[in-house]
Amino acid sequence: MDNNAYIFRLISNNVRFGYGRRMVDGRIQYFAFHGFPNRNDDYFTNVEISEEEFHQIEKEYPRQICGNSADGLAFRAKYVDGHPVLLEGWSRLL
């Protein structure tokens, strides 16, 4: 993988959540994110996930969906909650 490689995928634009990978200090870092909307902004939580979880998300969400709040919360419960937080804040993604 190229040292400058950055992959980011928004699974749902209605309820913003997704995943990606990037290079950090010479290693691949996998991440997932979920946003809670508030008018024009979202409060995003970006977390580190394992490579296995990254590939599981690829299998579970092979295409973009029109997600609803239940879809977003299910993704958050499985792939965001309980993981090490990398970045959190209003309209802040990795």
N, C-alpha and C positions, 0 to 999 in steps of 0.2 A: 504494500500500500504506500502511495506517495506520502511523504512527510507533511505535505500541505493539504492532504485529502480531508474533506469535511463532507459528510453526508447527513442530510436533515430531511425528515419526511413528516409532513403534517397529515395525520390520518383523517381527521375531521376538522373542517373549518367552522362548522356550526358551533360545536363545543370543542375548543382547541386542545388537542392532545396529539402526541406523536413521539418520535424517537430519532436517534441518529448515532453517529460515531465521529470521532475526531482524533487527531494525534496530540498527545500531551506529553512532553518530556520524552519523546521517542517511543511511547507506547500508545496503543489504541485504547481510547476510552469510549465506552458505550454509555449512552444516556437516554433517558425518557423524560417527558415533560407533560404537564397538565396545567391548564389555565382556568381560573374562575373569572367569568366576565363581569364587568361593571361599566356599563355604557360603552364607550369606545376603547377602553383599556381592559387588559386581563392581568390578574395576579398569577404569575407563572411560578411553578415549582419545578426545577430541573434537578434530576437525580442521576447518580451513577448506577447502571445496571450491569449484569454479567453478559458475557458474549452469548451464553445460552438463552438468556431472556431476550436479547436482541433478535436472535433467530426465531424464537418463539413468537415474538410480535410480528415478524415478517410472515410467518405461517398463519397466524390468527387474523391478520389484517392485510391480505394480499392486494387490496386496492383501497382507494379513498372512499370513505363512507359519509353519509349525511347523519352524523351522530346526534344523539339527544343527550340530555343531562345524565340519564341512567347509563348510557354507553360510556360517557366521560368518567363518571364515578366508578364504574366497574374497572376501567383501565387504570384509574388512579389507585384503587384499592390493590390491584394486582401488581402494577409496575412502578408506582411512585411511593406510596406509603411504606414506611419502614426501610427505605433505601437511603444511603448517604446523600445529603443535599449538596449540590454543586453551586447553585445560584437560585435565589428567590427574590421576587420583586415585581413591581408593576411594569408590564410590557418588557420584561427582561428574559431573553432566551440566550442560550449558549451560542 
